[in-house]
C-alpha cells in the first residue's frame, strides 16, 4: 500500500515552503468538498505528499481549522505518515500542537525548520537526546535551501519512522484511542468538562517547558527576536507605523494597477492580432466569426487578468514571508472592527481598486469564515480599473469643458465615485456580518513572526499555482458566456432581406453627416438587440433606452465592454474617446429631441456602474472561492437591485 506523507504544522512554520521543496511543480491544488479551504498534493519519491492547511491546535472551534482537524483525526497508522514541521526559533510553541498529534499514535517525523536561524541566533538543540525523549526521528532542516532533504528521503525510504512517545495523556491514560479522538471532535465526552482541556493544555506546557530546558540552549533574547522587537517599535507605532503602512499600500496598489497595464496591453494587442489573423486566414465565414469574435476575445478575457493576479500574489507573498503582512493586519484592525471586519481584510479590500478578482482570491488569508464571506461579497463595490472606461466617458459627457486634473470637475467627480465605492463596501460588509448565518470565529489570534528574507522559489511556485487555478477554473465559465454573447449578437430571427430593408430605410432617415453602419442594424435586430428592447420598459424609468440596455447586457461580460457596445450601436467606426463622447452628446431622444445622455441619465448610469456587479469573471471566481453558485447569484441580484434603486432615485430627482 502506498503511504501518504501528511505535512502538518502551525502557520509560519515553513510547511508550505517544505511542500514546494519536496514536490516542485509536480503538485495539484484543490478544495475539500463543500468548503473553501485549499488543499495541495504532490509526489515525493514513491509517496504522495499532502499539505494540510496550518492550524493552531486540535482543540479548535474555528470553522476553517476544523477542516484540517477532521482530516488529521481521520489518519491511520497503516496509510499515513505525519511529517510535523516545527518553527525552530519558536520550538516550544510548535511542540504543543506536536504533542496533540503524537498522542494520536501515528507514525511521525519531526522537522525542526529554519536551521539557519537557529545557528544565527546561537540556539543549540541536543537532537539525539530530544529524539530519545520524543520517540521519533528529528531532522534539523532549512526548507528554503533544501538542507536536510536527503536525510528526510533516507528516513522515508527506509521506513525509519515510528510511533512516538505520548506527551499529554497521562491524566486520562485509561481513555481508549477511539474515544480520545472523539474528545477533540466533540470537546465533551461523558463527564469530561471544558476544564479538562485547560488542565490538558497546562499539563502539556509543563512537560514541554521541562523538555526545552533539558535539550535546548539559547540566549535569553535571541538576536532575530530582538531585531524584530526594535523594528516593531517603528512599524507598529500609532503615527510612524501608519505612514509606513499607507506607503506600503500605495506601492502595492500602484504596482497592481500600473505595472500590470504593460503586460495587459501586450496581451490585448496580441489577442487583437490573433483576431485579425483569424479574419484573414479562415475561409469559412461562420467559423471565422466564431474564432475571431468569440473564442479569441473569450480567451483574452481570461488571460488579460493574469498580470494583475500574478503581481498581487507575488507582492502578498513577499509581505507575508518577510513578516510585514501580519503588521499591516495589526495596524488596520481597530478601524475595520467598526464594520465587523478585522485587519486580515485590508489587503483584499485595497487591492480591489485594481481588480476584484485577485482581491477575492487573496481573501483566503482571512481566518474567520463570516468575515471572509463579507469581504468576498462587498469587495466588488470598490472601484476597479474596469469601471474607468465607463467613468471617463460619461464624466466627459457631463463636463465637456472640465479639467482632467484632480482639482478640476472631472477629477473631483472621479474621486467622488471612488469614495462612494469605499463607503458602499464598508456598509455592505457590515450588513453581511449582521445578517449572514455563517458561523463566526471572532477571536483573532495574530502571531507576529520574526522578520526573514522571502523564499523566492516558494513565492513563484505559489504565484504559478494560483494563476493556473484561475485560468482553468474561472476560464471555462468566462469562455462559455463569451461564446453565448457572440451567438446572440450575430444571429437574428430575420433573414438578410429584412435586415437590408431596415438598413436602407434607416439610412434615409438619419441626420446629415452621420453614417449608419450595417453592424448597428444587425445588432439592433439580433437576438441580443431584442433582449435590449425587452428590458427597455424596466430601464426606461432610469432614463435608458434599448441601446443603453444592450450595453448593460453585454457589459455583464466585463464593464468596459459597455463603451465598445455603444460604439457599435451608435455607428461609430472608431473607439477614439473624443469621437464617442461627441456622439453621445449629440444623441437625441426621438420623441422629445432632448439629449439622450443628459445630466440626469449620465449620473444615473454612473451610479448604476458604481453598484452593479457587471463582471462575469468576478462571479466565476466567487463561485470558485465559495464552492457554490448561491453566493454569487445572491451577490449579483443584491447589487443589481442596489444599482437600480440608486440610479432610479438619481434620475427621477435630477430630471424634475
C-alpha positions in Angstrom: 0.0 0.0 0.0 1.3 3.4 -1.0 1.6 5.6 2.1 0.9 9.3 2.2 3.2 11.9 3.8 0.9 14.4 5.7 2.6 17.8 6.3 1.2 19.2 9.5 2.2 22.3 11.4 1.3 25.7 12.7 1.1 28.8 10.5 4.5 30.5 9.8 6.4 27.2 10.4 7.6 26.9 6.8 5.4 24.0 6.0 4.3 25.3 2.5 8.0 26.0 1.7 8.9 22.4 2.6 6.0 21.2 0.5 7.2 23.1 -2.5 10.7 21.9 -2.0 9.5 18.3 -1.9 7.2 18.4 -4.9 8.3 21.4 -7.0 5.7 22.0 -9.7 4.6 18.4 -9.6 1.5 19.2 -7.4 -2.2 19.8 -7.6 -4.4 22.4 -5.9 -8.0 21.7 -5.0 -10.6 22.2 -2.3 -12.2 20.0 0.3 -15.7 19.2 -0.8 -18.1 21.9 0.0 -15.6 24.2 1.7 -13.1 26.9 0.6 -10.0 25.5 2.4 -7.3 24.9 -0.2 -5.5 21.5 -0.1 -2.3 20.8 -2.1 -1.0 17.4 -3.0 2.1 16.2 -4.9 4.6 13.4 -5.1 8.0 12.8 -3.3 9.6 9.6 -4.5 7.1 6.8 -4.0 5.0 8.8 -1.6 2.0 11.1 -2.1 2.5 14.3 -0.2 -0.5 16.3 1.2 -0.1 19.8 2.6 -2.8 20.1 5.3 -3.6 23.8 6.0 -2.0 25.1 9.1 -3.8 25.2 12.4 -3.0 26.4 15.9 -4.4 23.4 17.9 -6.5 20.3 17.7 -8.6 21.9 20.4 -10.1 24.4 17.9 -13.5 25.7 17.1 -12.5 27.7 14.1 -14.6 26.5 11.1 -11.5 26.8 8.8 -9.2 24.9 11.1 -11.9 22.3 11.8 -11.3 21.1 8.2 -7.7 20.4 9.0 -8.5 18.9 12.4 -11.0 16.5 10.9 -8.6 15.4 8.2 -5.9 14.7 10.9 -8.3 12.7 13.1 -9.1 10.5 10.1 -5.5 9.5 9.6 -4.5 5.9 10.2 -1.1 4.3 11.1 -1.3 1.9 8.1 -1.8 4.6 5.4 -0.3 7.8 6.7 3.0 9.2 8.0 2.9 12.6 9.7 5.7 15.0 8.8 5.4 17.6 11.5 7.0 20.9 10.7 8.1 22.9 13.7 9.3 26.5 13.9 12.9 26.2 15.2 13.3 29.6 16.9 9.8 29.1 18.5 10.1 25.4 19.2 8.1 25.3 22.5 5.1 26.9 20.8 5.1 24.3 18.0 5.6 21.3 20.3 2.2 22.0 21.9 0.4 21.0 18.7 3.0 18.3 18.1 2.1 16.7 21.4 -1.5 16.5 20.4 -0.6 14.8 17.1 1.8 12.5 18.9 -0.9 11.4 21.3 -2.9 10.0 18.3 -0.1 7.4 18.0 0.6 7.9 14.3 4.0 7.3 12.6 5.7 10.7 12.8 8.8 12.5 11.7 9.6 15.8 13.4 11.1 18.5 11.2 12.7 21.4 13.1 12.8 24.1 10.5 14.8 27.3 10.0 18.1 25.7 10.9 19.9 28.8 9.6 18.1 31.0 12.0 18.9 28.6 14.9 22.6 28.9 14.1 22.4 32.7 13.6 20.7 33.1 17.0 23.1 30.7 18.7 20.3 28.3 19.6 21.6 24.8 20.1 19.3 21.7 20.2 20.5 18.3 21.5 19.0 16.5 18.6 19.7 12.9 19.7 18.6 13.4 23.3 15.4 15.0 22.2 14.8 12.1 19.7 15.0 9.7 22.6 12.6 11.7 24.6 10.0 12.1 21.9 10.5 8.6 20.4 10.6 9.8 16.8 13.3 10.8 14.3 14.2 14.5 14.2 15.6 16.4 11.3 17.1 19.9 11.5 16.2 21.5 8.2 16.3 24.6 6.2 13.3 24.2 3.9 14.4 27.3 1.8 17.6 25.7 0.6 16.6 22.0 0.9 19.3 21.3 3.6 18.1 18.2 5.4 16.1 16.9 2.4 18.3 13.9 1.8 18.1 12.9 5.4 14.3 13.0 5.1 14.4 11.0 1.9 16.5 8.3 3.7 14.1 8.1 6.6 11.0 7.6 4.4 12.7 5.2 2.0 13.9 3.0 4.9 10.6 3.5 6.8 12.6 4.5 9.8 9.7 6.4 11.3 8.0 5.0 14.4 5.1 5.5 16.8 6.1 8.5 19.1 6.0 8.6 22.9 2.8 10.1 24.3 3.3 13.5 26.0 0.0 14.8 27.2 -2.3 11.8 28.0 -1.0 10.9 31.5 -4.1 12.4 33.2 -6.5 10.3 31.2 -4.5 7.2 30.2 -7.5 5.0 30.7 -9.3 6.6 27.7 -9.3 4.4 24.6 -7.8 5.7 21.3 -11.2 6.0 19.6 -12.7 7.9 22.5 -9.6 10.1 22.7 -10.2 11.2 19.1 -13.8 11.9 19.9 -12.7 14.3 22.7 -11.3 16.6 20.0 -14.3 16.2 17.8 -17.0 17.0 20.4 -14.9 18.7 23.2 -17.1 16.9 25.8 -17.3 13.2 26.4 -19.1 11.6 29.3 -18.3 13.7 32.4 -15.3 15.3 30.9 -16.0 19.1 31.1 -14.3 22.0 29.4 -12.0 22.5 32.4 -10.3 19.2 31.4 -9.0 20.9 28.3 -7.5 23.7 30.3 -5.8 21.1 32.6 -4.6 19.3 29.4 -3.0 22.4 28.0 -1.3 23.3 31.2 -0.1 19.7 31.5 1.5 19.8 28.1 3.1 23.2 28.6 4.7 22.0 31.9 6.2 18.9 30.2 7.3 20.8 27.1 9.0 23.6 29.2 10.9 21.0 31.0 11.9 19.3 27.8 13.1 22.6 26.3 15.2 23.4 29.4 16.9 20.0 29.1 17.5 19.9 25.4 17.7 23.4 24.1 20.3 26.1 24.9 19.7 29.6 23.8 20.4 33.2 24.6 17.8 35.0 26.8 16.7 37.1 23.9 17.9 35.7 20.5 19.3 38.2 18.0 16.5 37.8 15.4 13.7 38.3 18.0 15.5 41.3 19.4 15.7 42.8 16.0 12.0 42.2 15.3 11.1 44.0 18.6 13.2 47.0 17.6 11.5 47.2 14.2 8.1 46.8 15.7 8.6 49.9 17.8 8.6 51.8 14.5 6.3 49.7 12.3 3.5 49.4 14.9 3.9 53.0 16.2 0.5 54.8 16.0 2.0 57.6 13.9 5.1 56.4 12.1 3.6 52.9 11.6 0.5 54.4 10.0 2.5 56.4 7.4 4.7 53.4 6.6 1.5 51.3 6.3 0.0 53.8 3.9 3.2 53.9 1.8 3.3 50.1 1.5 -0.3 50.0 0.5 0.3 52.7 -2.1 3.2 50.7 -3.5 1.1 47.5 -3.7 -1.8 49.3 -5.2 0.2 51.2 -7.8 2.1 48.1 -8.7 -1.0 46.0 -9.4 -2.7 49.0 -11.1 0.1 50.4 -13.2 2.8 47.7 -13.7 0.2 45.2 -14.9 -1.0 47.7 -17.5 2.0 47.0 -19.7 1.6 43.2 -20.0 -2.2 43.6 -20.1 -1.7 46.0 -23.1 0.6 43.4 -24.7 -2.0 40.7 -24.2 -4.8 42.9 -25.5 -2.7 43.8 -28.6 -1.7 40.1 -29.1 -5.3 39.0 -28.9 -6.3 41.7 -31.4 -3.6 40.5 -33.8 -4.8 36.9 -33.4 -8.4 38.0 -34.2 -7.1 39.8 -37.3 -5.1 36.8 -38.3 -8.2 34.6 -37.9 -10.2 37.0 -40.0 -7.6 36.9 -42.8 -6.9 33.2 -42.8 -10.1 31.3 -42.0 -12.2 30.9 -45.2 -15.4 29.6 -43.6 -17.5 32.7 -42.6 -19.2 31.3 -39.5 -16.0 29.6 -38.3 -14.1 32.9 -38.9 -16.6 34.9 -36.8 -16.7 32.2 -34.0 -12.9 32.2 -33.7 -12.2 35.9 -34.2 -15.2 37.4 -32.4 -15.9 34.8 -29.6 -13.1 32.3 -28.9 -10.1 34.6 -29.1 -11.8 37.5 -27.2 -13.1 35.0 -24.6 -9.6 33.6 -24.0 -8.3 37.2 -23.9 -10.9 38.0 -21.3 -9.3 35.3 -19.1 -5.5 35.7 -19.7 -5.7 39.5 -19.5 -6.2 39.2 -15.8 -3.1 37.1 -15.3 -0.7 40.0 -14.8 -2.8 41.5 -12.0 -3.2 38.2 -10.3 0.5 37.3 -10.6 1.7 40.7 -9.4 -0.7 40.8 -6.5 0.1 37.4 -5.2 3.8 38.0 -5.7 3.6 41.1 -3.5 1.4 39.4 -1.0 3.9 36.5 -0.9 6.8 39.0 -0.2 4.8 40.8 2.5 3.8 37.5 4.1 7.2 35.8 4.1 9.0 38.9 5.4 6.5 39.1 8.3 5.1 42.5 7.4 1.7 41.3 6.4 0.9 40.5 10.0 1.9 44.0 10.9 -0.4 45.5 8.3 -3.3 43.5 9.7 -2.5 44.7 13.2 -2.4 48.4 12.2 -5.7 48.4 10.3 -7.6 46.2 12.7 -9.1 48.9 15.0 -10.7 50.8 12.2 -12.2 47.8 10.4 -13.6 46.4 13.6 -16.3 49.0 13.4 -17.7 47.3 10.3 -17.4 43.8 11.5 -14.1 43.2 9.8 -10.5 42.8 11.1 -7.0 43.6 10.0 -7.0 40.5 7.8 -9.4 42.3 5.4 -7.2 45.3 4.5 -5.2 43.8 1.6 -8.1 42.2 -0.2 -10.1 45.5 0.1 -7.3 47.8 -1.1 -6.4 45.5 -4.0 -10.0 45.6 -5.2 -9.2 49.1 -6.6 -7.2 47.3 -9.3 -9.5 44.3 -9.8 -11.9 42.4 -7.6 -10.8 39.0 -8.9 -7.3 38.8 -7.3 -8.8 40.6 -4.3 -11.4 37.9 -3.8 -8.7 35.2 -4.2 -6.5 37.0 -1.7 -9.3 36.8 0.9 -8.0 33.4 1.7 -5.8 35.0 4.3 -8.9 35.7 6.4 -9.4 33.1 9.0 -13.0 34.0 10.1 -15.5 32.4 7.6 -18.1 35.2 8.2 -15.6 37.9 7.7 -14.2 36.2 4.6 -17.7 36.0 3.1 -18.3 39.7 3.9 -15.1 40.7 2.1 -15.9 38.4 -0.9 -19.4 39.8 -1.0 -18.5 43.5 -0.6 -15.2 43.9 -2.4 -16.7 44.2 -6.0 -18.1 47.6 -4.8 -14.6 49.0 -4.7 -13.9 51.0 -7.9 -11.9 48.5 -10.1 -10.0 49.6 -13.1 -12.6 48.1 -15.4 -15.0 50.8 -14.4 -12.6 53.6 -15.5 -13.5 53.5 -19.3 -17.2 53.9 -18.4 -16.5 56.6 -15.8 -14.2 58.7 -18.0 -16.6 58.6 -21.0 -19.7 59.6 -19.0 -17.8 62.2 -16.9 -16.5 63.8 -20.2 -20.1 63.9 -21.4 -21.3 65.7 -18.3 -18.3 68.1 -18.0 -17.3 68.9 -21.6 -15.0 71.8 -20.6 -13.8 70.4 -17.2 -10.2 69.9 -16.3 -8.8 66.4 -16.2 -6.7 67.1 -13.1 -7.7 66.2 -9.6 -8.5 69.9 -9.0 -11.0 70.1 -11.9 -14.6 69.0 -12.1 -13.7 65.8 -13.9 -11.1 64.8 -11.3 -13.4 65.7 -8.5 -16.2 63.6 -10.0 -13.9 60.6 -10.3 -12.8 61.0 -6.7 -16.4 61.1 -5.5 -17.1 57.9 -7.4 -14.2 56.2 -5.7 -15.3 57.4 -2.3 -18.9 56.2 -2.9 -17.4 52.8 -3.6 -15.4 52.7 -0.4 -18.5 53.7 1.7 -20.7 51.2 0.0 -18.1 48.4 0.5 -17.8 49.0 4.2 -21.6 49.3 4.6 -22.3 46.1 2.8 -19.6 44.3 4.7 -21.2 45.4 7.9 -24.6 44.3 6.7 -23.3 40.8 5.7 -21.7 40.4 9.1 -25.0 41.3 10.8 -27.2 39.1 8.5 -25.1 36.2 7.5 -25.9 32.8 9.0 -22.3 31.6 8.5 -20.7 30.6 11.8 -18.2 33.2 13.0 -14.9 32.9 14.8 -14.5 36.4 16.1 -11.4 35.6 18.2 -8.5 36.7 16.1 -5.1 35.2 17.1 -2.4 37.3 15.5 1.1 35.9 15.6 3.8 38.4 14.8 6.6 36.3 13.2 10.2 37.3 13.1 11.4 39.2 10.0 13.1 37.0 7.4 14.1 37.1 3.8 11.4 35.7 1.5 11.9 32.4 -0.3 11.7 33.4 -3.9 11.2 29.9 -5.3 8.3 29.4 -2.9 6.7 32.7 -3.9 7.0 31.9 -7.6 5.5 28.5 -7.2 2.5 29.9 -5.3 2.0 32.6 -7.9 2.1 29.9 -10.6 -0.4 27.7 -8.8 -2.9 30.5 -8.2 -2.8 31.9 -11.7 -3.1 28.4 -13.1 -6.1 27.7 -10.9 -7.8 30.9 -12.1 -7.2 30.3 -15.8 -8.5 26.7 -15.6 -11.5 27.1 -13.2 -12.8 30.6 -14.0 -11.7 30.5 -17.7 -14.1 27.7 -18.6 -17.1 29.8 -17.4 -15.9 33.0 -19.0 -15.3 31.4 -22.3 -18.7 29.7 -22.4 -20.5 33.0 -21.7 -18.4 34.9 -24.3 -19.5 32.4 -26.9 -23.1 32.8 -25.9 -23.0 36.6 -26.1 -21.4 36.3 -29.5 -24.1 34.0 -30.8 -26.9 36.2 -29.5 -25.3 39.4 -31.1 -24.5 37.9 -34.5 -27.8 36.0 -35.1 -31.2 37.3 -35.9 -34.7 35.8 -36.2 -34.9 37.7 -39.5 -33.4 37.0 -42.9 -30.9 39.1 -44.9 -33.7 40.7 -46.9 -35.3 42.1 -43.8 -32.1 43.4 -42.4 -31.2 45.0 -45.8 -34.6 46.7 -45.9 -34.2 48.1 -42.4 -30.7 49.4 -43.2 -31.9 51.1 -46.3 -34.9 52.6 -44.5 -33.0 54.0 -41.6 -30.1 55.3 -43.8 -32.6 57.6 -45.4 -33.9 58.9 -42.0 -30.6 59.7 -40.3 -29.3 63.2 -40.0 -26.8 64.7 -42.4 -23.2 63.9 -41.6 -23.9 60.7 -39.7 -23.1 57.4 -41.4 -25.2 54.4 -40.4 -23.3 51.0 -40.4 -24.7 47.6 -41.2 -23.3 46.4 -37.9 -25.6 48.7 -36.0 -28.7 47.4 -37.8 -27.6 43.8 -37.4 -27.1 44.3 -33.7 -30.4 46.1 -33.3 -32.4 43.3 -34.8 -30.3 40.4 -33.4 -31.4 38.3 -30.5 -29.3 40.5 -28.2 -31.0 43.6 -29.7 -34.4 42.2 -28.9 -33.2 41.5 -25.4 -32.3 45.2 -25.2 -35.8 46.1 -26.3 -37.3 43.5 -23.9 -35.6 45.2 -20.9 -36.4 48.7 -22.1 -39.6 49.0 -20.2 -37.7 48.1 -17.0 -34.9 50.5 -17.5 -36.9 53.4 -19.0 -37.5 54.9 -15.5 -33.8 55.2 -15.2 -33.6 57.3 -18.4 -32.2 54.5 -20.6 -33.4 53.2 -24.0 -32.9 49.8 -25.6 -29.5 50.8 -27.0 -28.2 51.5 -23.5 -30.0 48.3 -22.4 -27.8 46.3 -24.9 -24.8 48.0 -23.3 -25.9 46.9 -19.9 -26.4 43.3 -21.0 -23.1 43.0 -22.9 -21.2 44.6 -20.1 -22.1 41.6 -17.9 -19.1 40.0 -19.5 -16.9 43.0 -18.4 -17.9 46.5 -17.6 -15.5 48.1 -20.1 -17.5 46.3 -22.9 -20.2 49.0 -22.4 -18.1 51.5 -24.3 -17.4 49.2 -27.2 -21.1 48.3 -27.4 -22.1 51.9 -27.6 -19.5 52.4 -30.4 -21.2 49.8 -32.5 -24.8 50.6 -31.7 -24.3 54.3 -32.4 -22.5 53.6 -35.6 -19.0 54.8 -34.6 -16.3 53.4 -36.7 -13.6 54.2 -34.2 -13.4 53.8 -30.5 -11.4 57.0 -30.1 -12.7 58.6 -26.8 -13.4 62.0 -28.2 -15.5 60.6 -31.1 -17.5 58.5 -28.6 -18.0 61.5 -26.3 -19.1 63.8 -29.1 -21.5 61.2 -30.5 -23.1 60.6 -27.1 -23.5 64.4 -26.5 -25.3 64.7 -29.8 -27.6 61.6 -29.3 -31.2 62.8 -29.0 -34.4 61.2 -27.6 -36.5 60.7 -30.8 -39.8 61.6 -29.1 -38.7 64.9 -27.4 -35.5 65.9 -29.1 -33.8 66.2 -25.7 -30.2 64.9 -25.2 -30.3 61.1 -24.6 -27.2 61.4 -22.3 -28.5 64.3 -20.2 -27.1 65.2 -16.8 -29.7 63.0 -15.2 -29.2 60.0 -17.4 -25.4 60.2 -17.2 -25.4 60.4 -13.4 -27.9 57.6 -13.2 -25.6 55.4 -15.4 -22.6 56.3 -13.3 -24.4 55.2 -10.1 -25.6 52.1 -11.8 -22.0 51.1 -12.6 -20.8 52.0 -9.1 -23.1 49.4 -7.6 -23.9 46.8 -10.2 -21.8 43.6 -10.4 -21.4 43.6 -14.2 -18.5 41.2 -14.4 -18.9 37.5 -15.1 -15.2 37.0 -14.2 -15.9 38.1 -10.7 -19.0 35.9 -10.4 -16.9 32.9 -11.7 -14.2 33.5 -9.1 -16.7 33.9 -6.3 -18.2 30.6 -7.3 -14.8 29.0 -7.2 -13.9 30.5 -3.8 -17.2 29.8 -2.1 -17.8 26.4 -3.7 -21.4 27.2 -4.6 -23.5 29.3 -7.0 -25.7 30.5 -4.2 -23.4 33.4 -3.0 -22.5 34.8 -6.5 -26.2 34.7 -7.6 -27.3 36.4 -4.4 -24.4 38.9 -4.8 -25.4 39.7 -8.3 -29.1 40.2 -7.6 -28.4 42.2 -4.4 -26.0 44.6 -6.2 -28.3 44.8 -9.2 -31.2 45.9 -7.0 -28.9 48.3 -5.2 -27.8 49.8 -8.5 -31.3 50.1 -9.9 -32.6 51.9 -6.8 -29.7 54.4 -6.7 -29.9 55.0 -10.4 -33.7 55.4 -10.3 -33.6 57.9 -7.4 -30.9 59.9 -9.1 -32.6 60.1 -12.4 -36.0 61.0 -11.0 -34.6 63.7 -8.8 -32.3 65.3 -11.4 -34.9 65.2 -14.1 -37.6 67.0 -12.1 
